[in-house]
Amino acid sequence: PIRLASLVDSTSNPQTCDYALETAVTCYDLLNHSQRLAPNSATYLYAIQTMLQHLPDSRIRRNIVRGWYATACNDGVVDDALVELVDDDMPVLPKHSALHRTKRYHKRENVY
């Protein structure tokens, strides 16, 4: 479901976009609180894609994406696709921040 949410056209009607956002957040939350499963790089990739597509560009959206990206870094599940998404669609990480250095480390060393 989270992958499908990320594929919903951003020009869809507002209810469809809201449903996509709700689906992405709910799937992430269920995985994050599961006893047997945990979010992986695809979880964060699709959740962040959904946010970037369906939330207007704003400080709030950037904070949400930064938070999820930081959590992915802390969980050790950052892969090249996630790094590229954040680099391409949201190049707002301060160049000398710990999060930026973590992102570069993961990209350079291919640590997942």
N, C-alpha and C positions, 0 to 999 in steps of 0.2 A: 504493500500500500504506500509506503513512503516514496518509493521510486515513481509510482504513478502520480503522486502528488506533485513531484518535481517536474513532471511532464505536462501538467495542465497549462494551457495557453494563458498567458497573462492578460490577453484581451477578452477572456471569457467574462461572463456576467459576474458581478461582485459576489454573489452567493457561491458560485463555483470556486472562486479564488479563496473565499473564506473557508470553504470546506477543505481545500488543498492545504491551507495553513494549519487548520485544526488537525488534519490527518498527520501531517509531518510532526507536529508537536506531540500528539498523542502516541504515535509510534515510537518516537525517541523516548518519551517518558516511560512507556511500557518496557522497552528494552533496558533502560537505565535502572529500573527498579525490579527487574527480573532476577530470580534466584539462579536461573539456568542460562540466560542469555545476557549479552552485553553489547552496547553499540560498537560498531566497527567503523572503518573508514567510509564505507558506503553509506552508513547511517548518517554520519555528519555531512558527507558530500550532498546527499539528496535533501537533507533538512536545510542546509545552507542555500542550496540552489532554489528551493521553494521560497525561502525568505527573500532572497535577492530578486526573484521574479514577481512576487506578489505584495511585497511591502514597498511603499514609496521610499525613495532615497532620502534618508534622514539620519540624524544622530542616533535615534532609537534603533533603527535597522542596523546601523554599523555596530552599535553596542551589543546587539543580539548576536550578530555574526562573530564579532570578536570573542564574545563569551563562549560560544560553541566551539570556535576554533581553539581557544585556550584549553577548553576541556578535552578536545581531541588530542592536543599536544600532551596534556597531563596523562591521558589514557594511553599514550604511545601508539595511536592508530593513524597518524598522519601519513598519507601517501602522496605521490606526485600529483594525482588528479585533484586532491584537496588543496594542495599548495597552489596549483595553477588556477583553480577557481578563485581562491582568495586574492592571488596576485592580479588576475585579469579583471575580475568584477568588483573588487573592493581594495584597491591599492592605498589603503588609508592607515596602515600600521606604521607607527613612527619608526624611522630607520634604525634607531638605537635602542628600541625597547627590547625587553627580555623575550616577548612574544615573537618579535621579528627575528631575533637571533635564533630562537628555537625553530622557527619556520625554515630559516636558511639552513640550519643544521640538518633538519630532517630531509630537506630537498637535496643537499649536497651529499649526505651520507646514505641516502635511501634507507633510513631507519623507519620501520613501521611500528 
